[in-house]
Amino acid sequence: MNIRQLLRQTTEQLKQAGCKAPRLDAELLLMFVWHINRTDLIIRSHDEVSAAVENNFNILVKRRARREPLAYITGEKEFWSRPFAVTPDVLIPRPETEHLVEAVLEHFPNKNGSYHFCDIGTGSGCIAVTLACEYPQARIVATDISGAALDIARRNAENHGAGGRITFRQGDMLEALLENDALFHAIISNPPYVAEHEMNGLEQELAQEPRCALTDEQDGLKYLTVLLHNAPTYLHTGGYIILETGLCGLPETPANLRYQQPIHDLAGHLRGGIYHLPCI
């Protein structure tokens, strides 16, 4: 069977399984198994696929047809144009989270600044590592309640040459921060914000991601509220709290913070908020 035939057959199989982008999934899995790029895939569309490649490909296709996330199958997901290792121990990085990085870059335009940033609930480390790469003089503290997630984040930091400037700590939300920590210029977080009642309506793929990274088992606002009320203690005056959110929206702003602006995605949906700790 040649590439074109194999992809046509697999696309139909994944379509029947309910995958949203069956053709793209089929192409990415074949490129992964065969270690070829998209150009090769197009140029060699009439080439026969070896039995070994086809067998390995079909094994992965069966996993995808069971709605296992593509990133867990390949072990990698791109974020801010960089590859990040992922496993079922971490939430898969998503394009919406890149808006948090954009917000940091907007408010801290000097990429050579000696900033001190904090990433709460780092997961794969995509935010912390990206900031370390974008700000070569910055120091970053990255926390997560999961030791397994921190292992993945450390691996990604090392892979991108940022391990020496990121301190990883295990703890629930802000509990991993220390009293003698230097104050942060910005605290960034993509916390669990899916409300409990929303969980049953999510795509099947999300059911295979760590539940504790998705939902607060309440109304979605629990951890967002904790951050807004407690994070200012760890901020420089004039610092920022930058948060991701979803359908739950954002909590009421505490009196000591100023809600500076919302973060919207390309479709215009609310995806987060930027808060400022004003000078007294």
C-alpha positions, 0 to 999 in steps of 0.5 A: 500500500502506498502513502496516499492509499494508507492515509486515505484509509486511516483518515476514514478510520479516525473520522469514524472514531470521532477525531476532529482532524482525522487527515492531519492526525493520520499524516502526523502519525505517519511522519512520526513513525517514518521519521519524515517531514511533510515535504517528504510525505507529499513528494513520496505520496506514491511510494510503498510503505514498508510492512514494518512502518505500516505495522507500527503506524497501525498500532498508533492509529488504534491508540488515536482511534481510542481518542488517546491525545496525539501528543501523548502518542508522540510524546511531544507538543509544540509551544511557542515554536518549541517542542515540549516533552509531554506524558499523561502526567501533565496537561498538554500545552495549548495555543491559548496558553501562549496568550500568557506569554504574549502578555508578559512580553507586552508588559516586560519589553526589555528581554535583557531585564533581570526579572524574577518570574513565577509560574504556578502550576507549571505542568510541562514547564511550557510557560516557565521554560518559554520565559527563560528562553525569551528572557536570558537574564531572568530567574524563574520559580516554577511550582506544581503539586505533582512530582511527576509533572516537575520531572517532565518540566525539568527535562524540558528545561534541560532540553532547552538549555534553561535548567540553570535559571529555573527553580522547581518546587513541589507544593499546592499553588502558592504553598511552595513559595518561601518567605525569603524568596525575592519578590516577583515582577510577575506571577503567571498561572494556568490553574485548573479552571474547568467547573465540575459540571463542565467535565462530562461535556469535554472531549474524550481526549481531555478525560485522559489528561490529569483531572487535577490540572483541569478542574477545581471540582467546584465552580472553576473559580477556586484557584483563580480566587486563591491566586488573586487574594494571596499572590500579591504578597509575593509581588514587587509593587507595580508587579503583575498577576497574569492568569488563564481562565475559561468559561467560568470567567474571572473572580471579583478583583480584590481591593489591593489589585487593579484589573488592568485588562482581559485576555481574549483569544483570536475568536474573541473569547475571554481567556484570562486576565491581567492584574496590576499591584499599584504603587501606594 
